Amino acid sequence: MADDRRIKVIVPIPMDEAGVAARAAQLPSDFVRPGFAPEFVAVPWGAALGDSYHDMLLMDWTVFQTGITAEAEGYSGVLIDTVSDSGLRALRSRLTIPVIGPGEAAFAAAMMLGKKFTVLTMWPEWFPLYQKTLTEYGFWDRVASLRSIDTRPDVTELLAGKEEVIFDKLKAEAMRAMEEDGADVIVLGSTTMHQSATFLAANLPIPVINPGQVAWKFLEGLIECGLTHSKKAFPTPEVPKDADIRKGWF
């Protein structure tokens, strides 16, 4: 297998090296197939929390800015490190290498593993992120509910140091999703929640999908099968504006 299958993983929030490393921990070295190499890169400017339509626009734009050069830089694929799938369709239009979003990948996996899934997230301010993508993908008839633990997230420190409180809250809300909403699969609503996945999977009687990991494995599989997105579905612009797009760097 080739040793140069580099994957550009785009973090949609600007942050320092420590923050990027915390997010990169969702893909430990023994999880990544030999011959693949994730390279986490944070956008250089933009949104803070993804808590508003203001931030949603900035995430779409800055992820797109950061990803449009991926193919020219020699990457074999792009993974967007947010369940909002920010910039996904625009990048598929601009690139021929596969571009995967954890939201679409996780929702698709949930529909294969059960009949109805709940998106379990940190706070209700993130609900519009899922409402947008679930509408675009046409998946609402398979959604049991959107639920949150109403806790402000930390997109840099993630859940470190808060496990005893946060994990139990997530478990309790997942149980309510099962009992009250009819969910038979739980999708974590953010790649920043990856530290809770093992605990929840061990303490719930239904599958728990860690979106960043599912998306990564899906991308590995596409690349190994020689597959990428349809250019009929995501046509290349006749007049690319790469230079103008990159002028937005701060």
Secondary structure, DSSP 8 states (H G I E B T S, - for coil): --S-EEEEEEESS---HHHHHHHHTTS-TTTS-TTEEEEEEE-SS--SSS-SHHHHHHHHHHHHHHHTTTTTTT-SEEEESSTT-TTHHHHHHH-SS-EE-HHHHHHHHHHHH-S-EEEEES-GGGHHHHHHHHHHHT-GGGEEEEEE------TTTTTTT-HHHHHHHHHHHHHHIIIII--SEEEES-GGGGGGHHHHHHH-SS-EE-HHHHHHHHHHHHHHHT----TTTS---SS--HHHHHTT--
